[in-house]
């Protein structure tokens, strides 16, 4: 499954908002320095979709606020 994610780092609260188009807006506490926000993003998505962190890959946008994320869901 591939989803488009818009990341908002340095937020006070960690939360996920779903848009009407099926993409996600994810507020992260971590700053966008030294891959900290990307690591937190993977952790948040792993909890949401109940998969292991290694099953989540950022396919594009690792240095951008808009990312394409692939999640391997067993099925």
C-alpha positions as a LaTeX table, in Angstrom:
\begin{tabular}{lrrr}
\hline
Residue & $x$ (\AA) & $y$ (\AA) & $z$ (\AA) \\
\hline
Unk1 & 0.00 & 0.00 & 0.00 \\
Unk2 & 1.33 & 3.44 & $-0.92$ \\
Unk3 & 0.14 & 6.64 & 0.72 \\
Unk4 & 1.06 & 10.29 & 0.44 \\
Unk5 & 2.01 & 11.87 & 3.73 \\
Unk6 & 2.49 & 15.53 & 4.61 \\
Unk7 & 4.72 & 15.89 & 7.66 \\
Unk8 & 4.62 & 18.81 & 10.07 \\
Unk9 & 7.69 & 18.55 & 12.34 \\
Unk10 & 8.24 & 20.45 & 15.61 \\
Unk11 & 4.58 & 20.18 & 16.62 \\
Unk12 & 3.49 & 20.29 & 20.24 \\
Unk13 & 1.30 & 17.22 & 19.83 \\
Unk14 & 1.79 & 14.07 & 17.82 \\
Unk15 & $-1.34$ & 13.36 & 15.78 \\
Unk16 & $-2.60$ & 12.04 & 12.45 \\
Unk17 & $-5.25$ & 13.68 & 10.27 \\
Unk18 & $-6.76$ & 11.93 & 7.27 \\
Unk19 & $-7.68$ & 14.08 & 4.28 \\
Unk20 & $-10.67$ & 13.50 & 2.03 \\
Unk21 & $-8.30$ & 12.37 & $-0.73$ \\
Unk22 & $-6.88$ & 9.46 & 1.28 \\
Unk23 & $-3.58$ & 11.09 & 2.16 \\
Unk24 & $-2.40$ & 11.81 & 5.70 \\
Unk25 & $-1.17$ & 14.89 & 7.53 \\
Unk26 & 1.05 & 13.81 & 10.42 \\
Unk27 & 2.17 & 16.16 & 13.16 \\
Unk28 & 5.48 & 15.09 & 14.71 \\
Unk29 & 7.25 & 16.31 & 17.82 \\
Unk30 & 10.72 & 15.70 & 16.39 \\
Unk31 & 12.61 & 18.35 & 14.42 \\
Unk32 & 13.49 & 17.70 & 10.79 \\
Unk33 & 17.19 & 17.32 & 11.63 \\
Unk34 & 19.36 & 14.18 & 11.36 \\
Unk35 & 16.44 & 12.02 & 10.12 \\
Unk36 & 14.68 & 12.34 & 13.51 \\
Unk37 & 11.34 & 13.30 & 11.95 \\
Unk38 & 11.55 & 10.43 & 9.44 \\
Unk39 & 12.26 & 7.95 & 12.23 \\
Unk40 & 9.31 & 9.25 & 14.25 \\
Unk41 & 7.13 & 9.10 & 11.12 \\
Unk42 & 7.95 & 5.42 & 10.62 \\
Unk43 & 7.23 & 4.71 & 14.29 \\
Unk44 & 3.85 & 6.51 & 14.16 \\
Unk45 & 2.80 & 4.73 & 10.96 \\
Unk46 & 3.87 & 1.36 & 12.39 \\
Unk47 & 1.61 & 1.92 & 15.39 \\
Unk48 & $-1.32$ & 3.13 & 13.24 \\
Unk49 & $-1.21$ & 0.21 & 10.81 \\
Unk50 & 0.02 & $-2.36$ & 13.37 \\
Unk51 & 3.05 & $-3.48$ & 11.38 \\
Unk52 & 6.74 & $-3.74$ & 12.18 \\
Unk53 & 8.85 & $-0.65$ & 11.48 \\
Unk54 & 10.95 & $-2.48$ & 8.88 \\
Unk55 & 7.82 & $-2.93$ & 6.73 \\
Unk56 & 7.56 & 0.84 & 6.19 \\
Unk57 & 9.71 & 2.57 & 3.60 \\
Unk58 & 9.86 & 6.21 & 2.56 \\
Unk59 & 9.95 & 5.84 & $-1.23$ \\
Unk60 & 10.40 & 9.52 & $-2.05$ \\
Unk61 & 10.62 & 12.84 & $-0.27$ \\
Unk62 & 13.03 & 11.95 & 2.53 \\
Unk63 & 14.13 & 15.59 & 2.75 \\
Unk64 & 10.73 & 17.06 & 1.88 \\
Unk65 & 7.59 & 17.64 & 3.94 \\
Unk66 & 5.55 & 15.69 & 1.38 \\
Unk67 & 6.54 & 12.03 & 1.24 \\
Unk68 & 5.44 & 8.88 & $-0.54$ \\
Unk69 & 5.41 & 6.01 & 1.94 \\
Unk70 & 5.03 & 2.30 & 1.16 \\
Unk71 & 3.63 & 0.02 & 3.84 \\
Unk72 & 3.80 & $-3.77$ & 3.48 \\
Unk73 & 0.63 & $-5.15$ & 5.00 \\
Unk74 & 0.29 & $-8.92$ & 5.26 \\
Unk75 & $-2.71$ & $-10.26$ & 3.44 \\
\hline
\end{tabular}
